[in-house]
Amino acid sequence: MRSSITTLMTVLLLACVLNARAVAGVHVTKASSCSLLKRTMARLDSLPETGPPGAGWFCDFSSLSGNRWFVVALRSNRACGGDCSNLMGWYAVNRRNGEIHSYDIAKLRVGQRL
């Protein structure tokens, strides 16, 4: 009985250690960060996850992205002729944990978490 309890405790401890390593070692990819951003903005703006109806959207990754953040311009696929923009906003996605933040492109600064 004692050996089975010891084995169980060892397995549980090992599972906790492995889980902590997995969480600590998470690195968000461009594709997954774009999906997270679209899902978050769809929820906040009451839009379908596919984006604005009839237009959709896509992520335009900036060269400002660094080791910690992806800097992303979220754009719609709206046909834009003349003086208009398809920009829906600038965002920063944390590469380590996937947190979505606003991004101030004028000040080149990560803003509040969304």
N, C-alpha and C positions, 0 to 999 in steps of 0.2 A: 504494500500500500504506500509506504513511504517513498519508494522508488518511482511510483507512478505520479505522485504529487511533485517530486523533484523534476521529473521529466516534463510535466505539464508547466511548471514554473519556468523551466528553461526555454520551452517552446514559446511561451508568452513573452518572456523577456527578449528573446531573439526577434520575434515578430515586431515588438515595439521599436527595437533598434533599427531593423530594416525599414520600417515605415517612416521613422524619423529621417533616415538617410534618403529615402525616396522623395520625401517632401522637400528636404533641404537641397536636393540635387535637381529640382525641377527647373528646366529651362524652356521657356515658351518660344515656339517657332514663329516665323512670320505668318504662316497659314493659320496657326491656332490663335495668335494674337488678333488677327483680322476677324476670325469667327467670334472671339470673345467681345471684340469691340462692336461688331454688328449686333450681336445678341443684346448687349448692354444698351446700346442706343435705341434699338427697336423697343425695348421695354420702357426706357425713359421717355421716348417720343411717341409711344403708342402706335408704332408702325409694325408691319409684318417683318419677320427676320430677313426676308428677301429684299427689303428696302422699300423706298417710296413706291407706291403702286404705279405700275406702268414704266418704271425707270430702273429700279434696282440700285445697287451701289457697289463700290469697290474700295479697297484700301490702297493708298498711294504712299509708300514708305519713303520717308525723307532721309537724305544723307546726314541729317542731324542726329540720327539714331546712334546710340553709343552702346557700351557694355551693359548698362543697367536698363535702358529704355529703348523701345521702338517709338519713334516719333512718326505719327501717321496722320495724313490728311484723308478723311473719309469723304468720298465723292459719290455723287449719284451718276447714273448713266444717262441723265437728261441730255437730250440733244440741245446743244448750246450754240446758237448762231448770233454773231454780233456781240454786243456788250452784255454778257451775263456770265454766271459762274455755276459750276456744278459742285462747288465746295460746300460740304455740310458741316465741317468743323475740323479743328486740329485736336489731336489726342496723343497721350503718351501711355504706352502699355509696358508695365514692368515685366522685364524678361524673366525674372526669377519666380514671380508668383501670379502673374496675369492680371494684377490690379489695373483698372482703367482710371486715368486721370485726365483732366482737361490739360491743354497745352497752350501757353501764351506765345504765339509765334513772333510777336513784336519784341517781347523781352527774352525770347528763347529760354523759357522757364516752365518747368512742370508745375501744374496747378493742383487744385483740389481733387481728391478722389471722388469719382462719380458713383 
